[in-house]
Structures are given as C-alpha cells and as structure tokens.
Amino acid sequence: MSAYYVTAIVIAVGAIVLSAIGLTREDFPPTARAGRAVMAGTLLLVIGGVIALLATTHVEHPREEAAEAAAEEGAAEEGKPAEGGAKAGETVDVTEDEFSIALENGDELAAGPHTFAVANAGEIQHDLAIEGGGLKEEPKTPLIDPGEAADLSADLKPGEYKFYCTVPGHEQSGMKIDVTVR
C-alpha cells in the first residue's frame, strides 16, 4: 500500500477519533443539532480529502515509476554515441560548401535511422552520398542548387562511412568527411 493511501487512512481515523472525543464533552457542542453538524462537517471533510487525494494520486507504486524511468534512460543511452554526436532517429543538419561537408554534431553518430537535412551553402550545385558500413545501396540526394536543401534518409549500422559529394572533382577537392557510427 502506498504512502498516499496510508495518509488518507490516518486522516480519516484521526478525524473520527477527534470527533468522538469532542462530542463526549458536555460543553461541546452546545446542542445536539450542533453536534450532528460537527459530525457531518467532519465526515464531509474526510470524504473530500480522500477524494482529492485519490484524484490527484496517479502514481500507485513509486518504485515501479522509478524502474520505468531508469529503463527509459537506459534505452536513451543505447541510442547515444560517444562525444555528443546525433542519436538514432534524429535529424542531422549537414552543410555543404566549396569544398567541404560539415555535420552539425560532428563525425560520430548512433546506429539506426537518420534523416540528413542537407543545405547547400555554396555557389554551385552539390549533392550528398553515403558509402561504407556494409550499405547495400548508397543513399544519395539529387543535385542541390545553391541556397537550397534536400533530405536524405539512411539506416546506418555500426561502422565507418564516407559522406561525400559525387559531382566530378568535388570529393577530390575536399568535399568528404569520414563518419563513425557506433
């Protein structure tokens, strides 16, 4: 039984005992009608207190809630890479320029599905392709005009990947980044 229910029981029993003691004194209450009013008022307070307590109590077993919170935290930790990279399932901002590629949270990602929001901050067209890590098919964006953006989705397994621009000469000019997926 949780502490909330014990508290409600203690309040109820205390109110009944106090009412019984108060009603046994000759000078309290002054009339029988006032005595019944005190008992009825006390009973209403007890019932109202219990109802309010039950209505606001949504956690019956705090230990179970703590265990659930710990399990959720553990699950979140499984999807988190070292050194503050992006978690699985998150959108990762990627900026391309002449001639570089930068991932918002660095070059480490958690294994799992990702959406890469690729923005072309350069003056000419670029794209983004991903290879490595045992990918059967290399995901790739279409050509992205200057100032435009495109999304690229990929489910990455643990391993080493190369993110690069496939426009001839761009990768050789530095438009690539090695990414570790844990």
Backbone hydrogen bonds, N-H to C=O, Kabsch-Sander energy under -0.5 kcal/mol:
donor,donor_aa,acceptor,acceptor_aa,energy
6,V,2,S,-1.8
7,T,3,A,-2.5
8,A,4,Y,-2.0
9,I,5,Y,-2.3
10,V,6,V,-2.6
11,I,7,T,-2.5
12,A,8,A,-2.3
13,V,9,I,-2.9
14,G,10,V,-2.6
15,A,11,I,-2.3
16,I,12,A,-2.1
17,V,13,V,-2.6
18,L,14,G,-2.7
19,S,15,A,-2.3
20,A,16,I,-2.4
21,I,17,V,-2.6
22,G,18,L,-2.7
23,L,19,S,-2.2
24,T,20,A,-0.8
24,T,21,I,-0.8
25,R,21,I,-0.6
25,R,22,G,-0.7
28,F,25,R,-0.9
35,G,31,T,-1.8
36,R,32,A,-2.4
37,A,33,R,-1.9
38,V,34,A,-2.3
39,M,35,G,-2.5
40,A,36,R,-2.7
41,G,37,A,-2.7
42,T,38,V,-2.6
43,L,39,M,-2.8
44,L,40,A,-2.6
45,L,41,G,-2.4
46,V,42,T,-2.6
47,I,43,L,-2.8
48,G,44,L,-2.9
49,G,45,L,-2.7
50,V,46,V,-2.6
51,I,47,I,-2.7
52,A,48,G,-2.7
53,L,49,G,-2.4
54,L,50,V,-2.7
55,A,51,I,-2.7
56,T,52,A,-1.8
57,T,53,L,-0.9
58,H,56,T,-0.9
60,E,58,H,-0.7
64,E,61,H,-0.7
65,E,61,H,-1.7
66,A,62,P,-2.4
67,A,63,R,-2.3
68,E,64,E,-2.4
69,A,65,E,-2.3
70,A,66,A,-2.2
71,A,67,A,-2.2
72,E,68,E,-2.4
73,E,69,A,-2.2
74,G,70,A,-2.3
75,A,71,A,-2.2
76,A,72,E,-2.2
77,E,73,E,-2.1
78,E,74,G,-1.7
79,G,75,A,-1.1
80,K,77,E,-1.4
84,G,81,P,-0.6
85,G,82,A,-0.9
86,A,108,E,-0.9
88,A,79,G,-1.4
89,G,113,P,-3.5
90,E,87,K,-1.7
92,V,115,T,-2.9
93,D,91,T,-0.5
94,V,117,A,-2.7
95,T,102,A,-2.7
96,E,119,A,-2.8
97,D,100,S,-2.3
99,F,97,D,-0.8
100,S,97,D,-2.6
102,A,95,T,-2.3
104,E,93,D,-2.9
106,G,103,L,-1.7
109,L,180,T,-2.4
110,A,86,A,-1.9
112,G,156,L,-3.0
114,H,154,A,-2.5
115,T,90,E,-1.3
116,F,152,L,-3.6
117,A,92,V,-2.4
117,A,115,T,-0.6
118,V,116,F,-1.0
118,V,150,A,-2.8
119,A,94,V,-3.1
119,A,117,A,-0.6
120,N,148,E,-2.8
121,A,96,E,-2.9
121,A,119,A,-0.9
126,H,144,I,-1.7
129,A,164,Y,-2.7
130,I,139,P,-2.0
131,E,162,K,-2.2
133,G,160,E,-1.1
135,L,132,G,-1.8
141,T,128,L,-2.4
144,I,126,H,-3.9
145,D,143,L,-0.5
147,G,120,N,-2.4
148,E,145,D,-2.2
150,A,118,V,-2.3
152,L,116,F,-2.0
154,A,114,H,-2.3
156,L,112,G,-2.3
156,L,154,A,-0.8
159,G,181,V,-2.2
161,Y,179,V,-2.7
162,K,131,E,-2.9
163,F,177,I,-2.7
164,Y,129,A,-2.3
164,Y,162,K,-0.5
165,C,175,M,-1.9
170,H,167,V,-2.4
171,E,165,C,-0.5
171,E,167,V,-0.6
173,S,169,G,-0.9
174,G,171,E,-1.7
175,M,170,H,-2.4
176,K,174,G,-2.2
177,I,163,F,-2.3
179,V,161,Y,-2.6
180,T,107,D,-2.8
181,V,159,G,-3.0
182,R,109,L,-2.6
182,R,180,T,-0.5
